[in-house]
Amino acid sequence: LYFVLPNIACAERVADDLLLARLEDRRVRFLARRGTDLGKLREANVWQKTDLVHGAEVGMIVGGLGGFSLGLMVVLTPPDGVEMQLITILICALIGALFGAWSASLIGASTPNTRLRHFQADIDEGRILMIVDAPAERIEEIRDLVLLRHPEAHGGSVEPTMPAFP
């Protein structure tokens, strides 16, 4: 769940209400403009602030496909006097996927999270983004709690946790 809060004081009140509602402190993170002191609030971690995960996923796919293609080429056109096994394709695909995930995650770690792009204007204006990692069965309860007790909070949008395709 994502909520935009006007200031630190409001964010602290919302965090306290979530604790009273028995939502663990580790499930609530905050993201503010660079240089903002969040005080006792937990700052969003590198996984939430950057595109590290997305970069690794894309790199794994592209690297795996590249490694598969290279392995297929090596098996179909082996060097003279060398007989290549089909396992070469799998090994090349695995090495390519690992290398792709590693290299793309380095780039993703220095890139802001694309999922949070539409909140960037609010963050730049000094508002606080609250990210709540709520259990699926409590999403509606937590959204209602925050929006009813804190009308100054905006949002309550949910990030899907399951991919759109199997």
N, C-alpha and C positions, 0 to 999 in steps of 0.2 A: 504494500500500500504506500502511496505517495501523498503527502500533505505539504502544502506551502503555508508557513506560519510567518506572521509579521515581524517577530523579533525574538531575542533570546529569552526574555521573561515569559512570553507566551509558550515558547518551546519547552521551558522547564516545567510550566504548569501542566502541559499536555503529557510530558514524560512522567510526571508524578501521578497523573490520573491513570495512565496505562499501567504503572506499577501497582496502583491500588486495584486495578482490574485483573491483577495477577498475570500480567504479560511480562515475561522475563526481560530484564534490562538489556541483555545481549541482543535482543531482537529489534531494538530501536536504535537507529543511527541518524545522525544529523549532518547535513552538508550546508556550508555557508560560504560566503565570499572569502577569498584568500585573505588571511590576516585577521579574521574574526575570531575572538576568543570565545569558545563554546562553554567555558567553565566546566561544570560537572557533567555536561552532556557528552555522550560518546560520539566521536567523529566517524563519518563513513570511512570504511577501510578502502584499500587499494582496489579490491575486487569491485566495489561499488562505484568508485570515483573514476576509474579508467576503463578502457576497452580491452583490457588484458584477456579476458575470457573469450570475447568475440574474436579478437585477433588470433588467439590460439586455435579456436575452432576452424576459422577460415584457412589458416596456415596448414592445419592438419589435413584438411580436405585437398587443398591445392598441392601440397607436398606429397600426399599419398598418391594423387593422380599422376603427378610428375614422376614419382618413383616407379609407379606401375608402368608408365609409358617407357621409361628408360629400361626397366627390367625386361619388358616385352621386346624392345628393340635388341637388347643384348642376347636374349634367347633365340630370337628369329634370325639374327645376323651375327653369330658368334665369331670371335677372332679365329683365324686359321689354326687348326689343330686342337681346338678346345671344344669340348662338348659341355654345353650348359644344361643344368637341370631346371625344371619348372619352378622349383623352390626359389630360384634367383629372382623371379618376378615378385614373390611375396616379400623376400628380404629387402629388395629395392623399394617396394611400396612402404614397408614399415620404416625404413631409414628415412625415406622422403617425408613421411607423415611426421616423424619425430623432429626432423630438421625444420620442416615447415611450421610446426606448432611452436618450436623454440624461437625461430627468427621472427615470426609474426607476433608472438607475445611480447617480444622486446619493443616492437613498434606500438602495439596496443597499450603497453604500460605507460607510454608517454602521450597517449591520446585521451581526451576526455570521453567519458562514457556516452555513446550515441543515444542510449535509451533515456538519458537525462537531458537531452538537448532542448526539449520544449520547456524545461524548468530554468534554463540558463538566464533568461532575462530577469526572472524573479530573484535569482541568486545574486546577479550583478547589481540589482537595486537594493540589496541588503536584507532580503527576506531569507528565511531559513527553510530548507527542504528537509522534511522528516521522512525517513524510509523505515517502514515497519515490516519486518519479516514475520508475518502472522501465520499461524496454522490455518489451513484452508477452512476448517469448520468454524473459525472465529473471525473471519474477514468481515462479515456483515456487522457483527457485534462491535468490533473495534471501530469500523467506519462510523457507525451510528454514535458510539460513545464520543469520538473526537468531534464530529460535526454538530452534535446536539449540545455538548458542554462548551464547545469553543467555536462559536459562529464566525470568529475571525479567521479560522482555518479554511483553506480552500483545497479542493481536490478530493482525494479519496480514490484516485484511480488505482487500478490493480494491474500489476505486471503479470502476464501469463507465465506459468511455470512449466507448462507442457508445450512441446512443439506442435505446430499446426498440422503436421503430417506424421504418420507413424514411423 
